[in-house]
Amino acid sequence: MYSYFYSLIQKLILKKNFYVDLIKLINKHKVSKIIDIGCADSSILEHINDEYLYYGYDLDSYFTNKSKFKYKNNDKLQFYNKGVDEIDFKKFDPDKSIIVLAGLLHHINDSQIKRFVDRTENFKIITFDAVKRAGQKNITKLLMALDRGNYIRQLDNYKKLLPHFDFFIAKNRYLRFPYDHLISTKNIDKNIISDVFK
């Protein structure tokens, strides 16, 4: 039931889909594997073609079971009921893989983020999360307060947790309401980021 209402709300408030930009970025890299952590209903799959191997991870078995059933005839897509701490990154080649964390960081604590960063040093990574900033409008604060994540952070906090990452504020880019998203990247060409998110 939550999935239905979540999808409905997303359709109502989304101005632009983040995954459209994400796929543009992925297509500019020579990677063959997408590791989607906190994949939920694997929305990214609506935008990628068959050239990629996809690994979706989510703690909620409702989402992974739903995706397994939906994509049961596609052996390039794999789904796992695992959290970020349970993933064996050693089985992936960092040169051929990109890790996506869309809306996950504000659901996990600082220790989990630090462990993730330590285990994925050489990977291409992109994260997408809400960020608190000075002077945000009341509607922005309300939307963040209604979010199920307990760890929406200030930009400085994200920077401390994500060393060697580059940061881009996507202001009012994706929602129909005033809202700030933080796009954090590691081992991804800054020129590509500028080109995709200009």
N, C-alpha and C positions, 0 to 999 in steps of 0.2 A: 504494500500500500504506500509506504514511504517513497518508493521508487516512482510510482505514478505521480504523486504530488510534486516530487522533486522535479521531474521532467516537465510537468505543467508550469511550475513556477519559472523554470529556466526559459521556457518558450516565451513567457510573458515579459520577463525582464531583460533577456539578452538582446543587445543591439548588434553585436558581431560575435561570431563563434571563435573562441581562442584557437580551436583545433585547425581552422583554416590557415591561420598564421603559422601555427606549429608545423603543419605539413609542408608549407613553403620552405621553412627553415630546414626541416629534415631532408627534403628533396635536394637541397644544395650541398649535402654532405654525402660522402661515400660510406654509408652505413647500410647494413642489411638487416639489423635487428633493432627492434624497438622494445624497450623494457619499460612498461607502463605501471608505475607503483601507485597504488590507490586508484585503480582503474575504474572502480564503480561499474557503470554499465558499458564501459569500453567505447565511449562516444567517438574516440579517434578513428575507430574502424570504419566509420561512415565516410572518411575522407582519404584513406590510404588505398593504394593499389596492391596487387598481389606480389609485388617484388620484395616486400618486406616479410620477415619472420616477426611475429608479434608475441610478446609474453606479458600477459596481464596478471597483476597481483592485487588482491584485495582481502582484507580481514573478514569482510562480510560474505559468507558463503552464498547468500541470496544472489548477489551480483555475479559471482564466478559461476555458479550453477546455471543461472539464466543465460550467460554468455556461452557456456559450454554447449547448452542445448541449441541455442540460436545458430552457432557456428560449427555444429558437430560434423559437417561435411568438409571442413577446411582444416587440413592438418598443418597449415602454416601458422595457425592461431592457437596459442596455448594459454590456459587460465589456471591460476593457482590460488588457493585459499590460504594466503600467507601475508604476514605483516612485513614491514621493511627490515626488521631485525632478523627475519628468518630466511631471507633470500641469499642463495649462494652465488655471489657475483663472480667467483672464480671460474664458473662454467661459461662465462661470456668473454669474448675478445673485445677489449676496450676500443680497439681501432675500428671495429665493425659494428659497434653498438652505440645507441644513444639512450640515456635514461630520462624518462619523463615523470615529473611529479607535479601533476596539475591539481592544485587545491589540496595538497597533502600536508605540507609543512605546518599549517596552522591546526592540524589535528594531532601532531606528535610533539613530544616534549624536547627540551634542549639536548638531553643525553642521547636520545634516539637520533637526532640530527647529527650530532658529533660522531656517533658510531657509523652512521651512513657515510658521512664525508670521509672518514678514515678508511673505509672499505672500498671506496670508489674513486680513488685519487686520479687515475688515468682515464676515466670515462668522460665522454661528452655528456653533459647534464643540462637540462633545462627545467626550471621550476616556475610555478605560476601560483601566486597567493595574494590574498588581501594584505594590505599593509596600512598601519595607522600612521597618520601624518598630522602635523599641526595645522589647524585651520579647516579641518574637514567639516562639511555641512552636517546638520543634524540627521538628514536622511541617510547619509553615509554611515554615521555612527549607529543609527538604528539597524541598518542592514547588517552591519558587522556584529551587533549585539544579538541579532536573531540567528546568526550562523551557528552551526552545531560544533564548530571547532573551538577549542578552549585556548588556543595559542596564537591568535592574531597579534603580530609583533610590530614594534616600531622598526623603521628602516635600519637604524644603528644596531638593533638586536640581530636582525637577519645578517648584517655584515659581519658581526662577530662570530656567528655560527657557521658562516659560509666563506671561509678564507679562500682566496684565489678565484673567487667568482666575480663576474661582471654583473652590474645591476641596471635595470631599465624600469622606470615608472610608466606604466600604461594608464594614464589619467583619462577616465571617462571613455575608454576605448571599447569596452565590451558590454557594459550595461546601459540601460536606458536612463539610469539614475546616476547622479554624481558618485563616482567610486574610483578608488585607487587600487590597481593591481601591481604587484612587484614581479617582474620577470627576472630571474636570476639564471645566469649561464656559466658553465665552466668548460674550458677546452673547445669553445665554439668561436669562430672568427667574428670579431666585433663588426667588421664591415657587413657581414651577412645579417647580424642582428639589426644594424642600422637600416639595411635595405628592406628587411621584412617588416620591421615595426615602425617604419618612418611615418 
